[in-house]
Structures are given as structure tokens and as C-alpha cells.
Amino acid sequence: MKRRKFLKNTSKLSLVGLISPDLFETKNNSFLINNSNLKAPISVCTWNFSNANTIAGSELENGASALDGAIKGASVEESNSSNTTVGYGGAPDSEGNVSLDACVMNHLGDCGSVAAVKNVRSVAALAKDVMEKTPHVMLVGEGAEEFAISQGYKAENLLTPSSKKQWKKWLDKSNYKPIINIENHDTIGILCMDNKGDFSGACSTSGLAYKMKGRVGDSPIIGSGLFIDNTIGGAVATGMGEEVVRTVGSFLIVELMRQNYTPQKACEIAIQRIINKEKGKPDFQVAYIAINKIGEIGSYSINKGFSYCLYANKKNKNYKSDSYFN
């Protein structure tokens, strides 16, 4: 089946006027991995999900495709009950229901997405099935759940006793104000380059803790939470999804790299785009990671505290990201 492309011939788009460097002022504190010795395969993920990124990298070393490596890494956190921001054990919405969002994108530009999914933990894999087994890009809610069951996914209660206890504690005050790098620490995003030099990526999240019922952020939105162009590279976002959606952050970063900006500079400009809309220091977090075709890595966040993992040369390491506000 011919797959739907998210954007065809994006190189023909004329975005120079929209993202000219003259429109931005970025802090001159670039942080760039010295990756002259980095060789494919490479896996880079948001936050210190060390085990997930190591497994993704190991899969790539063993010949897995970039997409399969990314999904394998995401699945580690989707099954990690101690991680309250992804998958099984994720923090519920304000009514006590866990709902998950995810998307994937491969080196051909094919993509799949699911949103507001209950009772199914492996939503990154489910997004791949939407991409490969349906004529659609996105399925949501009950439709996504019914499709998952038809494909053999196990239906289960995603609310663990620990998450339920924390939700009941929250109910005492019902004060919804996300805490930077805690409730804002809401996504595992993985970018992989396989042995062939092809890129793919995956995002998976349970969203903001105690969100409104039905709330969906950037993670399942192609171009916001994740974007891949195999001729250029890829980018992924984490943090306050509404702010990422408003600026179509991952797509913006890839287009900046198309104009020969380094991944680092592209991430900085994307963060600056958000800051330009705010009055004063934002009380939320947004962070990006990016990789280009020659294996350069970039990362940047609004507030300090963000980190990412890089698997390369058969080793995984966590790096502290630079930020606009320190």
C-alpha cells in the first residue's frame, strides 16, 4: 500500500522569509558535541532515559532499521511503571484516567500517530501500525483502541497503585500548575540513524499530569513533536506541548538545518521563537534535540535542567543541555 506522505518535496518550500536569521537574536553559548569520530548507528533521546537509549542503540548495532530501533527504545519507557510521564504507570488526567499519545516517522517520510489512547501501553508501536496498516496518519481515542485490539494488543489498566495514590493526593487541592522538569518532563523522544545512514524517530508520552480530559499536546503531532527528513536530519521536542504546537518546533528545526544551520543553532532559534512570544521568563519548559545527516547533535531548552542521551560508537552517555535561562 502506498503510504501517505506528510509533506511532499519540502525542499521546494520557500521559508527563507519566515525564518531568516535576521529575525532572531540567540545567545552566543552554543553547545555542540564534538562528533568528528561519531559513526552510524546513532541514537539520541530526550532526558536521561539511559536504558531506553542503550537498547535502541544496541538494536541498531544488530542491524535493526532506524524506525524499529526508535520504537524499541520507546517501548522500554512505555513499560517502566516508575516513569510517570510515559506509558504504563503514567500520571492520569484530572478524572483519574491514563491516556497516551505517540507518533513515528520514517526515512521515507511516512508517518503514523495515535492520541488519547486508553488501556494500551505500546503506543509507539501502535502508531507504526497505523502508518503501515491503514490509509490514515492518525487515529484517536476509541477508534485507536479498537484498532489496537484488532491487531492483537493487550488491553490493560494503565493506572498503577502508585500513580493512583498520587492522583488522589492531588485531588485534595486540584491545583493544576505544571512544575518545570517534573510535570513538564513528559516525553520520550528518540531519533535514530541506522547502519544505512537512514533516519527515523518516535515520540511517546502520557502527557501532562492531571491534564483536562481529552487534552493532547505536541507528541502525536507530526511537525511539532517530531519531524524527519532523510536528506537533512530530524528533531524531537519535549516539554509544554502547547508551546511546541504553536511554533511547529520540530519542523522549524529541520527547515533551519536545510538552510545549513547546525542542529545546535537550529534548536536555539526554535527556543527563541517561543521566548519571543512571552513576557519575562516562562514558567514552563520546552526542549529540543536534533541530528543532521553528518551526525552532528544539537540540544537546547528554555530553562536549565534538561539533558539527553547519546548512543554512538557503542557507548551511551548522558549530556546536560545548554539553556536560554540558567
Helices and strands as residue ranges (DSSP letters): G 10-12, G 21-23, E 42-46, H 50-61, H 66-78, E 100-105, E 111-117, H 123-133, E 138-140, H 141-150, H 161-171, E 188-193, E 199-205, E 226-229, E 233-239, H 241-247, H 249-258, H 263-275, E 286-292, E 297-303, E 307-312, E 315-320, E 323-325
